Amino acid sequence: MDADLRLLRYFVAVAEELNFTRAAERLYISQPALSKQIRQLERELGIELLRRNSRDVKLTAAGAALLPLAQQLLQDWQFTLLAVREVAASQMQTLRVGFICSIGSELTKSILTRFQALRQGWKVTIRFFELSDPTAGLLSGNTDVALLRLPVPKQEKLSTEILLVEPRWVALSCDHPLAQHEVLQMADLINEPFITVPAETGIWRDRWLATDERGGHPIIIGAEVNNTNEAMEAVINGQGVALVSESTTKAYTLSGQTFRPVKDVSPSVLAVAWRRDSLNSVVQDFVQACVEVSRPSS
């Protein structure tokens, strides 16, 4: 019996992690559900792939042989999907643009106007992604090009052009004691609970927790959120503080929150990004539009 790609993807996650809990978190499913899917795969193949006990997980000889083949199969299928989606979008003369954050309505409007001057007749579809997908659909093939905050996971698979480097501020509830200060330092925030993005985002989560600026000091997590609206609500509710880009302070003016600059934390980097293996030549016109609008004097 043929095994479906979903079951192979589950197997690869467990085989790479050698831990059901971490694999389940990576796949966004429960551990019992993952165990059930692995047992289903083994039953369909009639082969034991993993040996597990209360302490560890190990690959059988058959599992070790299957792992590189399954990894290559999933990679080939992903490349196939990307190519097919690009062809379909190109046939419809549609460029799919992903956003992980708002970059300001005027800047967005100017970029779209410039792009449509370069590619007359082409449409742009815009999609905003949850914070759990820092690449805004690029790696999944759901977008052709995206506006991102760097760094992001698997950035080596992407090409990027930096558009804007801006200071980072901290979002606080209005009644927070630190709101009395005009400017803050990381030392002021070191013992505060932080609103953060899901753990699966790795390097991106570390960036917005200012891990590099903490000097090894333990991090307190106040709440995990999926989008900026949730983050601002968590701040207002007193669940913690959150680092944000300077432009975010202009886009969100909710009652009960305030923002303060943090002078010794690294800046936020906004970039236009696209996949290195992209076959879509129209992407370069969008990149050109972004660069011309963000750096008009260059």
Residue pairs with C-beta under 8 A, 6 or more apart in sequence:
1 44
1 45
3 41
3 44
3 45
5 73
5 74
5 77
6 37
7 37
7 38
7 40
7 41
7 44
8 41
8 70
8 73
8 74
9 27
9 74
10 23
10 27
10 34
10 37
10 38
10 41
11 38
11 41
11 49
11 63
11 66
11 67
11 70
12 67
12 70
12 71
12 74
13 23
13 26
13 27
13 34
14 20
14 23
14 34
14 38
14 50
14 57
15 49
15 50
15 59
15 63
15 66
15 67
15 70
16 23
16 67
17 23
17 26
18 56
18 57
18 58
18 59
19 57
20 31
20 34
20 35
20 52
20 57
21 31
23 34
24 30
24 31
24 33
24 34
25 199
25 200
26 200
27 34
28 200
38 49
38 50
41 49
42 48
42 49
42 50
47 60
47 62
48 60
48 62
48 63
49 59
49 60
49 62
49 63
49 66
50 57
50 58
50 59
50 60
50 63
51 57
51 58
51 59
51 60
52 58
59 67
78 141
79 277
81 141
82 141
82 275
82 277
82 278
83 279
85 141
85 142
86 141
86 144
86 278
86 279
86 280
89 95
89 96
89 144
89 280
90 280
90 282
92 123
93 121
93 122
93 123
94 122
94 123
94 124
94 125
95 115
95 119
95 122
95 123
95 124
95 125
95 144
95 145
95 280
95 282
95 283
95 286
96 125
96 127
96 137
96 142
96 143
96 144
96 145
97 124
97 125
97 126
97 127
97 143
97 144
97 145
97 146
97 147
97 286
98 126
98 127
98 128
98 129
98 135
98 136
98 137
98 138
98 142
98 143
98 145
98 146
98 147
99 126
99 127
99 128
99 129
99 136
99 146
99 147
100 128
100 129
100 131
100 133
100 134
100 135
100 136
100 146
100 147
100 148
100 149
101 147
101 149
101 228
101 245
101 248
102 108
102 128
102 228
102 247
102 248
102 251
103 147
103 164
103 247
103 270
104 247
104 250
104 251
107 293
107 294
110 293
111 286
111 289
111 290
111 293
112 124
112 289
114 289
114 292
114 293
115 122
115 124
115 285
115 286
115 289
116 122
116 124
118 285
118 288
118 289
119 282
119 285
122 282
127 136
127 137
127 142
127 143
128 136
129 136
129 137
130 226
130 227
131 197
131 198
131 201
131 225
131 226
131 227
131 228
131 231
132 197
132 198
132 200
132 201
132 226
133 140
134 148
134 149
134 152
134 153
134 197
134 201
134 204
135 146
135 148
135 152
135 153
135 154
135 158
135 273
136 143
136 146
136 147
136 148
137 143
137 146
138 145
138 146
138 158
138 273
138 274
138 275
139 154
139 157
139 275
144 274
144 278
144 280
144 282
144 283
144 286
145 272
145 273
145 274
145 283
145 286
145 287
146 272
146 273
146 274
147 163
147 270
147 271
147 272
147 273
147 290
148 160
148 270
148 271
148 272
148 273
149 204
149 207
149 245
149 268
149 269
149 270
149 271
150 160
150 162
150 269
150 270
150 271
151 203
151 204
151 207
151 269
152 158
152 203
152 204
152 273
153 201
153 202
153 203
153 204
155 203
157 275
157 276
157 277
158 273
158 274
158 275
158 276
159 273
159 274
159 275
159 276
160 271
160 272
160 273
161 271
161 272
161 273
161 287
161 290
161 291
162 269
162 270
162 271
163 270
163 271
163 272
163 290
163 291
163 294
163 295
164 247
164 269
164 270
164 294
165 267
165 268
165 269
165 270
166 245
166 246
166 247
166 267
166 268
166 270
167 246
167 261
167 262
167 267
167 268
168 243
168 244
168 245
168 246
168 262
168 265
168 266
168 267
168 268
169 243
169 244
169 245
169 246
169 248
169 249
169 259
169 260
169 261
169 262
170 178
170 184
170 189
170 241
170 242
170 243
170 244
170 259
170 260
170 262
171 195
171 231
171 232
171 235
171 241
171 242
171 243
171 244
171 248
171 249
171 252
171 257
171 258
171 259
172 178
172 179
172 235
172 241
172 257
172 258
172 259
172 260
173 179
173 235
173 236
173 237
173 238
173 256
173 257
173 258
174 256
174 257
174 258
175 238
176 238
176 241
178 184
178 188
178 189
178 192
178 241
178 260
179 258
179 260
181 188
181 260
182 260
183 260
183 261
183 262
183 263
184 260
184 261
184 262
184 263
185 262
185 263
185 264
186 210
186 213
186 214
186 262
186 264
186 265
189 210
189 241
189 262
190 214
190 217
191 220
192 220
192 222
192 240
192 241
193 220
193 221
193 222
193 223
193 239
193 240
193 241
194 209
194 219
194 220
194 221
194 222
194 240
194 241
194 242
194 243
195 222
195 223
195 224
195 225
195 231
195 234
195 235
195 239
195 240
195 241
195 242
196 205
196 208
196 209
196 221
196 222
196 223
196 224
196 225
196 242
197 204
197 205
197 208
197 224
197 225
197 226
198 205
198 224
198 226
199 205
199 224
206 212
207 266
208 242
208 243
209 219
209 243
210 243
210 265
210 266
211 219
212 266
213 264
213 265
213 266
220 240
221 240
222 234
222 239
222 240
222 241
223 234
223 239
223 240
225 231
225 234
228 244
228 248
228 252
231 242
231 244
232 242
232 252
232 254
232 257
234 240
234 242
235 241
235 242
235 257
236 254
236 255
236 256
236 257
243 262
243 265
244 252
244 259
245 268
245 270
246 261
246 268
247 270
249 259
272 286
272 287
272 290
272 291
274 280
274 283
274 287
291 298
